[in-house]
Amino acid sequence: MTDATVSSRPRFAAIDIARGVAIIAMIAYHLCWDLSYFRFIAPDVGYDREWVVIARSILAVFLFLVGVGLVLGHGRGIRWRAFWRRWMFVVAGALAITLGTWIVFPESFVYFGVLHAIALFSLMALPFLAAPIWVAGLVAAIVIALPFGFSDALFNEKPYSWLGFWVVPPPTNDLVPVFPWFGAVLIGVIAMRLLLASRWAARLAAIQPQGRLPRLLATLGRWSLLIYLLHQPILLGIIAPAAALLHPEIAMRQTDFLASCQSTCVDSGTSADLCTTYCQCGLEGVEANDLWQAIYSGLVSADEQAKLDASNRQCSALIYPELNSPQ
């Protein structure tokens, strides 16, 4: 069947709006990630549990919408010319991201991120546009469940990590493995196929954006792929020079010191209130004696160690006055 004999369905404005919301959420997350990386904000956006949940939720929506879009664009028959045109654009974007992150973050460059996954998953999902829905559901369940029951250290290595069965993931700023994330695309395929076969399809198609915000979201949704490609270079182009000028890590090091000290102190069995006093005292000692380089490098001279020991004794005596009592 050729492109000339395959007609695509009309655009669903509600789906475009959903894409628009998703791309805004993605931009907001990456903005916070960049601010965290350059130490403008304290949370570790890449690793803190709450942020990981947010990132995975946004990713799940994105991949779900990939499946939805495949059904809308090719559910009546694959429009190969349109498919390959978009697919090559996605691949080009993925390669650009790999090259760009390899230059900026050589130790953690993106070798199989969101766009790499979308390119592969789009190909993998094509058979499920026409396969029985129960087959797609079974495969989706297997793809999602399998990594929770199987893992092997072999998949810790980059050449195999894109499959998703690692024990410890390799260092990279973005990794979207086949297992379990291809399952999200299949769920989108299933959901859209079921919707189009129901009486709700006409109601969804009838929804048209009214007002500036819905129209803006719909426009963003129609251009979501291009926006995804451009937003990080724009954000980094603003934030990286600002960081070089303002040195936010200098101000943030105090927050880092207090948080690390508080955690270590509380873990030792001291009450939180006493630990707060102790750590604030320790921070004042580090500032007064200019010991930041020694703390961060781990290379402590004899004189610096003497200052650290003296500060520790002074702060310990502050929360345990009996240490100052004559023997």
ZAMIBA-622188 format. One record per residue (C-alpha): x, y, z; residue number from 1. Coordinates in steps of 0.1 Angstrom, whole numbers, plus 5000, padded with zeros to 4 digits. Example, Ala and Ser with C-alpha at 12.3 -4.5 7.8 and 13.67 -1.06 7.14 Angstrom:
<guvexs>
px | py | pz | seq
5123 | 4955 | 5078 | 1;
5137 | 4989 | 5071 | 2;
</guvexs>
This chain:
<guvexs>
px | py | pz | seq
5000 | 5000 | 5000 | 1;
5014 | 5034 | 4991 | 2;
5011 | 5068 | 5007 | 3;
4986 | 5078 | 4980 | 4;
4962 | 5051 | 4991 | 5;
4965 | 5056 | 5028 | 6;
4947 | 5085 | 5044 | 7;
4956 | 5098 | 5078 | 8;
4931 | 5108 | 5104 | 9;
4925 | 5144 | 5111 | 10;
4945 | 5159 | 5140 | 11;
4930 | 5156 | 5174 | 12;
4935 | 5189 | 5191 | 13;
4932 | 5173 | 5225 | 14;
4962 | 5152 | 5218 | 15;
4982 | 5182 | 5206 | 16;
4972 | 5200 | 5239 | 17;
4984 | 5169 | 5259 | 18;
5017 | 5170 | 5240 | 19;
5020 | 5207 | 5247 | 20;
5015 | 5201 | 5284 | 21;
5041 | 5173 | 5283 | 22;
5067 | 5194 | 5266 | 23;
5062 | 5222 | 5291 | 24;
5067 | 5197 | 5319 | 25;
5098 | 5184 | 5302 | 26;
5112 | 5219 | 5298 | 27;
5105 | 5227 | 5335 | 28;
5122 | 5195 | 5346 | 29;
5153 | 5202 | 5324 | 30;
5154 | 5238 | 5337 | 31;
5156 | 5225 | 5373 | 32;
5181 | 5198 | 5362 | 33;
5204 | 5225 | 5347 | 34;
5200 | 5248 | 5378 | 35;
5209 | 5218 | 5400 | 36;
5239 | 5208 | 5379 | 37;
5253 | 5243 | 5380 | 38;
5245 | 5246 | 5417 | 39;
5219 | 5274 | 5415 | 40;
5196 | 5252 | 5436 | 41;
5202 | 5227 | 5463 | 42;
5183 | 5196 | 5453 | 43;
5201 | 5169 | 5433 | 44;
5175 | 5168 | 5405 | 45;
5192 | 5138 | 5388 | 46;
5191 | 5116 | 5418 | 47;
5167 | 5128 | 5446 | 48;
5138 | 5104 | 5448 | 49;
5111 | 5129 | 5443 | 50;
5127 | 5143 | 5412 | 51;
5133 | 5108 | 5398 | 52;
5096 | 5101 | 5401 | 53;
5088 | 5134 | 5384 | 54;
5112 | 5126 | 5355 | 55;
5099 | 5091 | 5350 | 56;
5063 | 5103 | 5350 | 57;
5070 | 5129 | 5323 | 58;
5089 | 5103 | 5303 | 59;
5060 | 5078 | 5306 | 60;
5036 | 5104 | 5293 | 61;
5059 | 5113 | 5264 | 62;
5063 | 5077 | 5253 | 63;
5026 | 5070 | 5258 | 64;
5019 | 5099 | 5234 | 65;
5044 | 5084 | 5209 | 66;
5022 | 5053 | 5207 | 67;
4991 | 5075 | 5204 | 68;
5007 | 5094 | 5176 | 69;
5017 | 5063 | 5157 | 70;
4981 | 5051 | 5157 | 71;
4967 | 5085 | 5146 | 72;
4993 | 5088 | 5118 | 73;
4995 | 5052 | 5106 | 74;
4967 | 5032 | 5121 | 75;
4948 | 5029 | 5088 | 76;
4980 | 5019 | 5070 | 77;
5016 | 5031 | 5073 | 78;
5023 | 5062 | 5054 | 79;
5059 | 5053 | 5047 | 80;
5071 | 5085 | 5032 | 81;
5058 | 5106 | 5062 | 82;
5070 | 5079 | 5086 | 83;
5106 | 5079 | 5073 | 84;
5107 | 5117 | 5070 | 85;
5098 | 5121 | 5107 | 86;
5119 | 5091 | 5117 | 87;
5151 | 5106 | 5101 | 88;
5144 | 5139 | 5118 | 89;
5143 | 5121 | 5152 | 90;
5175 | 5101 | 5144 | 91;
5193 | 5133 | 5134 | 92;
5182 | 5149 | 5166 | 93;
5193 | 5119 | 5186 | 94;
5228 | 5120 | 5170 | 95;
5230 | 5158 | 5176 | 96;
5222 | 5152 | 5213 | 97;
5249 | 5125 | 5215 | 98;
5275 | 5147 | 5199 | 99;
5266 | 5178 | 5220 | 100;
5265 | 5160 | 5253 | 101;
5298 | 5141 | 5244 | 102;
5314 | 5176 | 5240 | 103;
5299 | 5191 | 5271 | 104;
5296 | 5161 | 5294 | 105;
5322 | 5135 | 5281 | 106;
5319 | 5113 | 5312 | 107;
5281 | 5111 | 5311 | 108;
5271 | 5118 | 5275 | 109;
5237 | 5107 | 5262 | 110;
5241 | 5076 | 5240 | 111;
5205 | 5062 | 5243 | 112;
5182 | 5089 | 5255 | 113;
5147 | 5099 | 5248 | 114;
5151 | 5106 | 5211 | 115;
5172 | 5075 | 5205 | 116;
5144 | 5055 | 5222 | 117;
5116 | 5072 | 5202 | 118;
5134 | 5063 | 5170 | 119;
5138 | 5026 | 5179 | 120;
5104 | 5023 | 5196 | 121;
5087 | 5038 | 5166 | 122;
5100 | 5010 | 5145 | 123;
5093 | 4983 | 5170 | 124;
5057 | 4995 | 5175 | 125;
5047 | 4993 | 5138 | 126;
5036 | 4957 | 5139 | 127;
5013 | 4964 | 5168 | 128;
4993 | 4990 | 5149 | 129;
4975 | 4961 | 5132 | 130;
4982 | 4931 | 5155 | 131;
4954 | 4919 | 5178 | 132;
4952 | 4942 | 5208 | 133;
4956 | 4913 | 5232 | 134;
4990 | 4906 | 5216 | 135;
5001 | 4942 | 5222 | 136;
4988 | 4940 | 5257 | 137;
5007 | 4908 | 5265 | 138;
5039 | 4921 | 5250 | 139;
5035 | 4954 | 5269 | 140;
5031 | 4935 | 5302 | 141;
5062 | 4914 | 5295 | 142;
5083 | 4944 | 5286 | 143;
5073 | 4963 | 5317 | 144;
5075 | 4934 | 5341 | 145;
5107 | 4917 | 5329 | 146;
5133 | 4941 | 5343 | 147;
5117 | 4939 | 5378 | 148;
5124 | 4901 | 5378 | 149;
5157 | 4899 | 5359 | 150;
5190 | 4918 | 5360 | 151;
5226 | 4910 | 5354 | 152;
5258 | 4930 | 5358 | 153;
5266 | 4924 | 5321 | 154;
5240 | 4951 | 5314 | 155;
5259 | 4976 | 5335 | 156;
5281 | 4981 | 5305 | 157;
5272 | 5008 | 5280 | 158;
5270 | 4985 | 5249 | 159;
5242 | 4965 | 5266 | 160;
5227 | 4990 | 5290 | 161;
5201 | 5002 | 5265 | 162;
5182 | 4970 | 5270 | 163;
5176 | 4979 | 5306 | 164;
5186 | 4949 | 5327 | 165;
5214 | 4965 | 5346 | 166;
5222 | 4961 | 5383 | 167;
5238 | 4996 | 5384 | 168;
5232 | 5019 | 5354 | 169;
5263 | 5033 | 5337 | 170;
5270 | 5071 | 5341 | 171;
5249 | 5090 | 5316 | 172;
5226 | 5121 | 5317 | 173;
5197 | 5103 | 5300 | 174;
5191 | 5066 | 5295 | 175;
5157 | 5052 | 5282 | 176;
5161 | 5015 | 5278 | 177;
5138 | 4991 | 5259 | 178;
5127 | 4974 | 5290 | 179;
5105 | 4987 | 5305 | 180;
5099 | 5019 | 5285 | 181;
5088 | 5003 | 5252 | 182;
5058 | 4991 | 5272 | 183;
5047 | 5028 | 5276 | 184;
5046 | 5032 | 5238 | 185;
5026 | 5000 | 5235 | 186;
5001 | 5012 | 5261 | 187;
4996 | 5043 | 5240 | 188;
4990 | 5022 | 5209 | 189;
4965 | 5001 | 5228 | 190;
4947 | 5030 | 5244 | 191;
4944 | 5049 | 5211 | 192;
4932 | 5019 | 5191 | 193;
4905 | 5012 | 5218 | 194;
4895 | 5048 | 5218 | 195;
4891 | 5050 | 5181 | 196;
4870 | 5019 | 5181 | 197;
4846 | 5035 | 5207 | 198;
4820 | 5062 | 5206 | 199;
4843 | 5085 | 5225 | 200;
4865 | 5091 | 5194 | 201;
4840 | 5115 | 5178 | 202;
4837 | 5134 | 5211 | 203;
4875 | 5137 | 5213 | 204;
4879 | 5148 | 5177 | 205;
4852 | 5175 | 5183 | 206;
4873 | 5191 | 5211 | 207;
4888 | 5224 | 5197 | 208;
4910 | 5247 | 5217 | 209;
4892 | 5278 | 5229 | 210;
4911 | 5307 | 5244 | 211;
4948 | 5316 | 5242 | 212;
4962 | 5291 | 5265 | 213;
4946 | 5260 | 5249 | 214;
4956 | 5273 | 5215 | 215;
4991 | 5279 | 5227 | 216;
4994 | 5244 | 5241 | 217;
4981 | 5229 | 5209 | 218;
5007 | 5248 | 5189 | 219;
5034 | 5237 | 5212 | 220;
5022 | 5201 | 5209 | 221;
5023 | 5202 | 5171 | 222;
5059 | 5214 | 5173 | 223;
5069 | 5193 | 5203 | 224;
5098 | 5174 | 5186 | 225;
5115 | 5206 | 5174 | 226;
5110 | 5222 | 5208 | 227;
5125 | 5192 | 5225 | 228;
5156 | 5195 | 5203 | 229;
5161 | 5232 | 5209 | 230;
5151 | 5238 | 5245 | 231;
5182 | 5224 | 5262 | 232;
5207 | 5242 | 5241 | 233;
5188 | 5274 | 5248 | 234;
5186 | 5268 | 5285 | 235;
5223 | 5258 | 5287 | 236;
5233 | 5288 | 5266 | 237;
5218 | 5310 | 5293 | 238;
5225 | 5291 | 5325 | 239;
5261 | 5280 | 5318 | 240;
5274 | 5316 | 5312 | 241;
5255 | 5328 | 5342 | 242;
5271 | 5301 | 5363 | 243;
5306 | 5311 | 5350 | 244;
5298 | 5347 | 5359 | 245;
5281 | 5343 | 5393 | 246;
5298 | 5311 | 5407 | 247;
5267 | 5298 | 5425 | 248;
5287 | 5268 | 5437 | 249;
5304 | 5291 | 5462 | 250;
5272 | 5301 | 5479 | 251;
5258 | 5265 | 5476 | 252;
5288 | 5249 | 5493 | 253;
5276 | 5262 | 5526 | 254;
5242 | 5245 | 5521 | 255;
5260 | 5213 | 5510 | 256;
5283 | 5214 | 5541 | 257;
5255 | 5219 | 5565 | 258;
5234 | 5191 | 5550 | 259;
5263 | 5166 | 5550 | 260;
5273 | 5175 | 5585 | 261;
5237 | 5173 | 5598 | 262;
5232 | 5139 | 5583 | 263;
5265 | 5125 | 5596 | 264;
5259 | 5140 | 5631 | 265;
5223 | 5127 | 5634 | 266;
5235 | 5092 | 5622 | 267;
5260 | 5092 | 5651 | 268;
5231 | 5094 | 5676 | 269;
5232 | 5131 | 5684 | 270;
5199 | 5150 | 5685 | 271;
5189 | 5171 | 5655 | 272;
5189 | 5204 | 5674 | 273;
5224 | 5198 | 5688 | 274;
5236 | 5188 | 5654 | 275;
5223 | 5220 | 5639 | 276;
5243 | 5240 | 5665 | 277;
5274 | 5218 | 5660 | 278;
5273 | 5221 | 5622 | 279;
5267 | 5258 | 5622 | 280;
5298 | 5262 | 5644 | 281;
5318 | 5239 | 5621 | 282;
5308 | 5261 | 5591 | 283;
5320 | 5292 | 5609 | 284;
5353 | 5275 | 5616 | 285;
5357 | 5264 | 5579 | 286;
5349 | 5300 | 5567 | 287;
5372 | 5316 | 5593 | 288;
5401 | 5294 | 5585 | 289;
5395 | 5292 | 5547 | 290;
5394 | 5254 | 5547 | 291;
5371 | 5248 | 5517 | 292;
5399 | 5236 | 5494 | 293;
5411 | 5211 | 5520 | 294;
5375 | 5198 | 5525 | 295;
5367 | 5194 | 5488 | 296;
5401 | 5181 | 5477 | 297;
5407 | 5158 | 5506 | 298;
5444 | 5169 | 5506 | 299;
5448 | 5183 | 5541 | 300;
5481 | 5198 | 5553 | 301;
5493 | 5194 | 5589 | 302;
5484 | 5230 | 5596 | 303;
5449 | 5226 | 5581 | 304;
5443 | 5194 | 5600 | 305;
5453 | 5212 | 5633 | 306;
5427 | 5239 | 5625 | 307;
5400 | 5213 | 5617 | 308;
5408 | 5195 | 5650 | 309;
5406 | 5227 | 5670 | 310;
5373 | 5237 | 5653 | 311;
5359 | 5202 | 5661 | 312;
5369 | 5204 | 5697 | 313;
5354 | 5239 | 5700 | 314;
5321 | 5229 | 5684 | 315;
5319 | 5197 | 5704 | 316;
5323 | 5217 | 5736 | 317;
5296 | 5240 | 5725 | 318;
5270 | 5212 | 5725 | 319;
5286 | 5192 | 5753 | 320;
5297 | 5218 | 5779 | 321;
5311 | 5191 | 5802 | 322;
5339 | 5187 | 5777 | 323;
5351 | 5221 | 5789 | 324;
5349 | 5212 | 5826 | 325;
5382 | 5209 | 5844 | 326;
5393 | 5173 | 5850 | 327;
</guvexs>
